[in-house]
Structures are given as structure tokens and as C-alpha cells.
Amino acid sequence: SEMYDKMVCWCETNEKEKKKAIAEADTRDQELTAEIEARSARFGTGSATIKATKKEIAKNTEALKMAVSLREDEAAKFRDEEKDMVQAVANLR
């Protein structure tokens, strides 16, 4: 009878501890699942931002190339005109 009482006591105590541990584990599982979902959403947002930034960089690089090309063309025209004007002034002397 004493042995039976000890076993019943152990079973009840053990059952309570296990139920508590399971409840805590379930709560932790829900918390981690929510965190995973939140991080996945942030990752998606970050990926979209990176993609948009890369497109913007490509667009800006192309615009810079066009501006440099235009500037070089204008500088060449200016040098030609300057040379002609310097020659015209020299001819007037």
C-alpha cells in the first residue's frame, strides 16, 4: 500500500510537471512561429528594397553615362569654337 501511494503520488506529480512543460513548449512554439513569420516578412521587404535599389543604381549609372557623353561632346564643340575664335582674333591683329 505504501508503495502504491508513492507511485500514485509520483504519477500525479510527474503528470502535472509534464503537462506544464508541454504547455510551456506549445507557447514557445507559437512565439517562435510568429517570430519566423515576422522575420520572413522583413526579409521579403528587404529583398524588394534591394531589388528596387539595384534598378535605381542601373538607371542612375545609365543617366551618368549619357551626361558624361553629352558633356564630352559639348566640351569638344567648345574647344573647336574656341580654336576658331582664337584664330579669328589672331587674324584680326
Rosetta silent file (secondary structure, phi, psi, omega in degrees, C-alpha in Angstrom):
SEQUENCE: SEMYDKMVCWCETNEKEKKKAIAEADTRDQELTAEIEARSARFGTGSATIKATKKEIAKNTEALKMAVSLREDEAAKFRDEEKDMVQAVANLR
SCORE:     score description
SCORE:     0.000 S_00000001
   1 L     0.000  -41.343  178.482    0.000    0.000    0.000 S_00000001
   2 H   -63.914  -41.239  178.801    2.830    2.391    0.822 S_00000001
   3 H   -64.526  -41.267  178.178    4.496    1.566   -2.470 S_00000001
   4 H   -62.246  -44.940  179.217    1.220    2.140   -4.310 S_00000001
   5 H   -60.187  -41.794  178.578    0.750    5.529   -2.607 S_00000001
   6 H   -63.798  -41.255 -178.968    4.275    6.555   -3.612 S_00000001
   7 H   -67.280  -41.916  178.841    3.633    5.506   -7.193 S_00000001
   8 H   -62.979  -43.926  179.127    0.313    7.373   -7.333 S_00000001
   9 H   -61.401  -44.916  179.912    1.980   10.451   -5.867 S_00000001
  10 H   -62.794  -43.574 -178.759    4.840   10.191   -8.356 S_00000001
  11 H   -63.292  -44.336 -179.495    2.443    9.729  -11.274 S_00000001
  12 H   -64.774  -45.696 -179.942    0.327   12.728  -10.285 S_00000001
  13 H   -64.216  -47.071 -179.615    3.356   14.935   -9.713 S_00000001
  14 H   -61.952  -41.517  179.933    5.036   13.755  -12.886 S_00000001
  15 H   -62.774  -43.882  178.899    1.835   14.233  -14.893 S_00000001
  16 H   -61.739  -44.544  179.820    1.445   17.821  -13.636 S_00000001
  17 H   -62.684  -43.465 -179.096    5.083   18.611  -14.472 S_00000001
  18 H   -66.759  -40.853  178.648    4.778   17.092  -17.934 S_00000001
  19 H   -63.542  -41.135  178.423    1.525   18.929  -18.667 S_00000001
  20 H   -63.801  -43.973  179.453    3.134   22.188  -17.552 S_00000001
  21 H   -63.210  -39.588  178.816    6.218   21.501  -19.684 S_00000001
  22 H   -65.999  -42.982  178.918    4.044   20.697  -22.703 S_00000001
  23 H   -62.703  -43.230  178.370    2.017   23.888  -22.239 S_00000001
  24 H   -63.926  -40.253  178.989    5.210   25.945  -21.975 S_00000001
  25 H   -65.926  -39.538  177.587    6.632   24.235  -25.062 S_00000001
  26 H   -63.490  -42.143  178.105    3.422   24.914  -27.010 S_00000001
  27 H   -62.323  -46.063  179.521    3.557   28.586  -26.014 S_00000001
  28 H   -62.486  -38.206  178.325    7.211   28.808  -27.022 S_00000001
  29 H   -61.965  -43.554  178.680    6.389   27.095  -30.324 S_00000001
  30 H   -65.044  -41.175  178.263    3.726   29.714  -31.069 S_00000001
  31 H   -62.146  -45.232 -179.344    6.118   32.534  -30.167 S_00000001
  32 H   -66.702  -37.527  177.898    8.844   31.141  -32.408 S_00000001
  33 H   -62.560  -43.178  178.372    6.408   30.585  -35.261 S_00000001
  34 H   -63.833  -40.498  179.326    5.280   34.219  -35.008 S_00000001
  35 H   -65.599  -40.971  177.980    8.907   35.375  -34.954 S_00000001
  36 H   -60.616  -44.232  179.950    9.741   33.283  -38.021 S_00000001
  37 H   -64.031  -40.238  179.156    6.795   34.802  -39.882 S_00000001
  38 H   -65.188  -43.089  179.715    7.822   38.328  -38.861 S_00000001
  39 H   -67.009  -36.547  177.619   11.409   37.759  -39.965 S_00000001
  40 H   -63.148  -40.370  178.887   10.232   36.255  -43.251 S_00000001
  41 H   -64.713  -43.014  178.410    8.148   39.365  -43.894 S_00000001
  42 H   -64.457  -37.759  178.077   11.119   41.620  -43.123 S_00000001
  43 H   -62.110  -43.805  178.872   13.302   39.519  -45.414 S_00000001
  44 H   -61.564  -42.134  178.215   10.774   39.932  -48.218 S_00000001
  45 H   -64.195  -44.447  179.135   10.675   43.686  -47.673 S_00000001
  46 H   -62.098  -41.988  179.108   14.469   43.863  -47.594 S_00000001
  47 H   -63.142  -41.126  179.202   14.738   41.836  -50.793 S_00000001
  48 H   -65.433  -39.830  178.823   12.265   44.107  -52.551 S_00000001
  49 H   -64.174  -43.268  178.910   14.177   47.180  -51.383 S_00000001
  50 H   -61.541  -44.487 -179.529   17.460   45.729  -52.618 S_00000001
  51 H   -61.534  -45.062  179.622   15.921   44.906  -55.992 S_00000001
  52 H   -64.775  -39.641  179.755   14.484   48.427  -56.341 S_00000001
  53 H   -65.513  -40.450  177.602   17.800   49.980  -55.302 S_00000001
  54 H   -62.308  -40.404  177.567   19.703   47.919  -57.877 S_00000001
  55 H   -63.452  -42.360 -179.927   17.280   49.096  -60.579 S_00000001
  56 H   -64.734  -40.625  177.929   17.737   52.694  -59.456 S_00000001
  57 H   -61.959  -44.166  179.151   21.535   52.333  -59.485 S_00000001
  58 H   -61.764  -42.569  179.302   21.403   50.918  -63.017 S_00000001
  59 H   -64.388  -44.784 -179.916   19.157   53.781  -64.132 S_00000001
  60 H   -66.352  -36.087  177.380   21.393   56.383  -62.497 S_00000001
  61 H   -64.216  -41.551  178.416   24.519   54.795  -63.996 S_00000001
  62 H   -65.105  -41.801  178.445   22.972   54.981  -67.445 S_00000001
  63 H   -63.788  -38.970  177.696   21.977   58.606  -66.877 S_00000001
  64 H   -63.692  -42.699  178.205   25.521   59.385  -65.751 S_00000001
  65 H   -60.137  -43.045  179.913   26.957   57.783  -68.890 S_00000001
  66 H   -65.751  -41.196 -179.918   24.636   59.869  -71.034 S_00000001
  67 H   -64.990  -41.428  179.052   25.529   63.055  -69.127 S_00000001
  68 H   -64.442  -42.999  179.179   29.263   62.353  -69.439 S_00000001
  69 H   -61.968  -45.277  178.738   28.878   61.680  -73.155 S_00000001
  70 H   -62.252  -43.444  179.588   26.896   64.892  -73.627 S_00000001
  71 H   -62.437  -42.145  178.519   29.461   66.855  -71.604 S_00000001
  72 H   -63.877  -41.002  177.836   32.326   65.431  -73.667 S_00000001
  73 H   -62.743  -45.735  179.870   30.518   66.348  -76.898 S_00000001
  74 H   -65.022  -38.643  178.689   29.848   69.883  -75.652 S_00000001
  75 H   -64.925  -39.782  178.696   33.453   70.270  -74.471 S_00000001
  76 H   -65.083  -42.631  178.115   34.723   69.140  -77.884 S_00000001
  77 H   -62.387  -43.018  179.308   32.411   71.636  -79.636 S_00000001
  78 H   -60.868  -44.534  179.654   33.581   74.375  -77.266 S_00000001
  79 H   -61.654  -40.958  178.211   37.244   73.605  -77.972 S_00000001
  80 H   -63.605  -45.753  179.747   36.580   73.710  -81.719 S_00000001
  81 H   -64.873  -40.880  179.408   34.711   77.020  -81.421 S_00000001
  82 H   -61.999  -43.298  179.375   37.381   78.434  -79.109 S_00000001
  83 H   -61.311  -44.281  178.825   40.092   77.440  -81.551 S_00000001
  84 H   -62.186  -42.016 -178.972   38.185   79.113  -84.405 S_00000001
  85 H   -69.482  -39.394  176.841   37.666   82.291  -82.352 S_00000001
  86 H   -62.785  -40.632  178.317   41.278   82.436  -81.240 S_00000001
  87 H   -65.725  -40.545  179.746   42.286   82.054  -84.886 S_00000001
  88 H   -64.391  -42.562  178.504   39.821   84.786  -85.911 S_00000001
  89 H   -64.254  -41.565  179.636   41.193   87.152  -83.235 S_00000001
  90 H   -63.532  -36.963  179.265   44.740   86.355  -84.331 S_00000001
  91 H   -68.968  -28.366 -179.369   43.780   87.120  -87.955 S_00000001
  92 H   -75.958  -20.437 -178.409   42.325   90.467  -86.903 S_00000001
  93 L   -77.103    0.000    0.000   45.642   91.611  -85.374 S_00000001
